[in-house]
Amino acid sequence: MRIVLVGPPGAGKGTQAAFLAKNLSIPHISTGDLFRANISQGTELGKQAKAYMDAGNLVPDEVTIGMAKDRMGQPDAANGFLLDGFPRNVSQAEALDEMLRTEAMKLDAVLDLEVPEDEVVKRIAGRRICRNESAHVFHVTYSPARQEGVCDVCGGELYQRDDDSEETVRKRLEVYHTQTEPIIDYYKAQGLVVTISALGKVADVTERAMGALRG
């Protein structure tokens, strides 16, 4: 199967992508992994991406698209793949369609993980991370530390990352609604979108997703 995974920040895309890719025996291709791999390997696309990132600029679509195209062309993706974080906007979705047409392939589904905005804020803004090297993660609601502000594992101080603050999360959601959410309508027009609730236990969401993908 060839699947695109979409959903707001905090929807659990990375977690679900890993389980779904394993269950479907296809590679999980994430934008973050693409950037890290290309930069660490010193590829031409990696060098271009690093130059933009070092300058504090967004990596242009054509660089991201080039990385995705290379990755999807590798042998382990011959029978399908799960894309996580790509396409990020309609122009990338159009480029992906053109890429797949060129290779005589097509998407099977676009899995939309639906989570209410207030739940997204609660999930992300409630995270607390240990300052020590182990960086153990807790959550004030879902997995609180036994003693507030203290890591259960090593006794280190727990803190909230700047990009996990409610203000920052709401800004990230604005970017998602403006840039990424329009691809859902783009793919709905092609009859590809399958929407499921991403609320509940991880295993339940995975089972829900697998059922939806199998039709």
C-alpha positions, 0 to 999 in steps of 0.5 A: 500500500502507498499511504499518506498520513496527515493530522495536526501536531500532537495527533500521534502521527509518528507513533501510529506511522511506526505501528502501521508500517510494521503491520503493513510491511512497508517503510515509514518515510518521515520528513525528519528522517529524510533530512537527517539521513541526507545531511549526515550522508552529505548528499547534494540535497542534504547540503542544500537543505543544511545551507537553508537550515543553517541560515534559519530559512525554510527548506524549499519544496523542491529540495524536500520533494527531491529527497522524498523521490530518492527515498521512494525509489529505493528497493524496500519501497517497491511494494509501498510506503507510508509518508509522514510529514510529506506532502506538507502543502498542496504544491508538494501534493501535486508534485507527489502526484506527478512523481507517482504518475511518472513511475506508473504508481498511485496512492491507495489512501490518505489517512487523516488522524482527527483530534480536537484542537483542545486535546492537541494543546492538552497533549503537547503543553502537558509534556514535561522532560527530564533535564538530564541526558536520558531526557525521560518524558512525562505528562502532567495528565497522562503519565505524571511523575510521582513527585511533581517536577522530579523525574521518577527514573533519575531524580532530575528536574522536569521542565517544559520545552519552549516549543511545548508552551500553549502559545507555541502549540496554537501557532503550530496549529495555525500553520497546520490549518493554513498550509497542511490541512488544505491537502485533505480537501485536495485528496478528498476530491480524489476519493482517497481520504480515510478519517479516523479518530486519534483519541484513545489508547495507541493500540486502539487507534492503530486497530481503528486505522488498520480497519479503515485502510482495509476497507 
